[in-house]
Amino acid sequence: MLVIVGSHHDRVARDLVAAWAPDAALLTCEDLSTRGWRYHLCDRAASRAVVAGHVLPESAIDGVVVRRLAILPDELAHVAVDDRAYAAAEMHAFLFSWLSSLTCPVLNRPAGTSLCGPDWRPLQWVHMARLAGLDTDVVHCQVPAPRRRVVEAHVTTSAPWEVNVVGPQCLGAPDVRYEAAAKRLAAFANTPLLTVRFHAERSAPCFHSASSLPDMSDARLAQAVRDHFDACLAQA
């Protein structure tokens, strides 16, 4: 079974479950509040998870797609108002550990404080892209007064090229240079499911921005993710 970690409010997550039925299910905040979880780091065969209200052995999970960066208190309508912030923090910490330790393929594993790959700010992505060897615009930050920051960067006049990396696959790259650059950043960020955007008006790949939460409403991208898990299962 493929497990999508998301929310009932996430239409894309619901659509993926419907498209991949009966081999997929949605794991929500409500599942984290349901009896049946057993998490044994030293005995994974004894571990159990609650997915879509059903208890299943961890070994029954063939792959996981993470569709959230965090657990938000406002989502926990089934928890007393005064306890929601605490419950959300506990759920986040538990999911972080559980997703990090799963032995099946996970797109994407937690990083930093995020449940789905690195939740870097735009300037951090630019910095990491440079470290990964990608060309970027020069960005200047000025702090002329307390609590005030001015960011100067190249202004894009047209929509950027959007390239999606799914494991070894790459979708939307205009040529092999963009594909290689996108894959290089995905490997550097340890984020196998990644959207990388490049300035469209350049003659060579120049990094624009990136996201560890690609728009999986795109049918081609959703199919590529499914193909990725099928390939992983075939190799197991």
Secondary structure by P-SEA (a helix, b strand, c coil): cbbbbcccccaaaaaaaaaacccccccccccccccbbbbbccccccbbbbccccccccccccbbbbccccccccccccccccaaaaaaaaaaaaaaaaaaaccccccccccccccccccccaaaaaaaaaaacccccbbbbbcccccbbbbbccccccccbbbbbccccccccccaaaaaaaaaaaaaacccbbbbbcccccccccccccccccccccaaaaaaaaaaaaaaaaac
